[in-house]
Amino acid sequence: MNKKKMIYLAGPLFTHAELEFNRRLKDMFLKKGFSVFLPQEDAEDAVSERERQNQECIFQKCVEGVDSSDIVVAVLDGVDVDSGTAWEIGYAYARGKPVIGLRTDFRAFSDGIVNLMVEMAIVALARNEEELLKIMEKYQ
């Protein structure tokens, strides 16, 4: 029996809309048979938790989440990629983990889709959830 592939789902988690989008993506991946590490839940990275525990603990849980993942999926929406997400992409790249980007934001840079360093670190880019699932098929 094949072990479920673990996805580390990187993305901004500071607004209700971002949190809900992340949960929706997690549910979508679970339905397709993946396991998912979602920092806002699995590292307890939320305002109430930041008040209860130190940031080093959240950081360590996220590092361990990337380390134990098979794939990183990174939400790249916004005028610029979320700084935490950019770090997670770079760390995953350095660890040899494939990073798949998801950019539903229709704004584009004059010289690329996102920051050059981020763009070069991803192995594939999806523009919507349907494209993302199609890309993910080869990682199951």
Backbone hydrogen bonds, N-H to C=O, Kabsch-Sander energy under -0.5 kcal/mol:
donor,donor_aa,acceptor,acceptor_aa,energy
7,I,5,K,-0.5
7,I,35,S,-2.7
8,Y,71,I,-2.5
9,L,7,I,-0.7
9,L,37,F,-2.6
10,A,8,Y,-0.9
10,A,73,V,-2.8
19,L,15,T,-2.6
20,E,16,H,-2.4
21,F,17,A,-2.5
22,N,18,E,-2.5
23,R,19,L,-2.1
24,R,20,E,-2.4
25,L,21,F,-2.4
26,K,22,N,-2.5
27,D,23,R,-2.7
28,M,24,R,-2.1
29,F,25,L,-2.3
30,L,26,K,-2.6
31,K,27,D,-2.2
32,K,28,M,-0.9
33,G,30,L,-1.7
34,F,29,F,-2.2
35,S,5,K,-2.7
37,F,7,I,-3.4
38,L,36,V,-0.7
41,E,38,L,-2.4
42,D,38,L,-3.5
43,A,38,L,-0.5
43,A,39,P,-1.5
45,D,39,P,-1.9
46,A,44,E,-1.7
50,R,46,A,-2.8
51,E,47,V,-1.6
52,R,48,S,-1.2
53,Q,49,E,-3.2
57,C,54,N,-0.7
58,I,54,N,-1.2
59,F,55,Q,-2.7
60,Q,56,E,-2.7
61,K,57,C,-2.1
62,C,58,I,-2.1
63,V,59,F,-2.5
64,E,60,Q,-2.6
65,G,61,K,-2.0
66,V,62,C,-2.3
67,D,63,V,-2.7
68,S,64,E,-2.2
69,S,65,G,-0.5
69,S,66,V,-1.1
70,D,6,M,-2.7
71,I,6,M,-1.9
72,V,98,P,-2.6
73,V,8,Y,-2.4
74,A,72,V,-0.5
74,A,100,I,-2.7
75,V,10,A,-2.8
76,L,74,A,-0.6
76,L,102,L,-3.3
86,A,82,D,-2.6
87,W,83,S,-2.0
88,E,84,G,-2.4
89,I,85,T,-2.5
90,G,86,A,-2.3
91,Y,87,W,-2.8
92,A,88,E,-2.6
93,Y,89,I,-2.6
94,A,90,G,-2.3
95,R,91,Y,-1.6
96,G,93,Y,-1.5
97,K,92,A,-2.8
100,I,72,V,-3.0
101,G,99,V,-0.5
101,G,124,A,-2.9
102,L,74,A,-2.6
103,R,126,A,-2.8
109,F,112,G,-1.5
112,G,109,F,-0.7
119,E,115,N,-3.0
120,M,116,L,-2.3
121,A,117,M,-0.7
121,A,118,V,-0.8
122,I,118,V,-0.8
122,I,119,E,-0.6
123,V,99,V,-3.0
124,A,99,V,-0.9
126,A,101,G,-2.7
132,L,128,N,-2.1
133,L,129,E,-2.6
134,K,130,E,-1.9
135,I,131,E,-2.3
136,M,132,L,-2.4
137,E,133,L,-1.1
138,K,135,I,-1.1
139,Y,136,M,-2.0
140,Q,137,E,-1.1
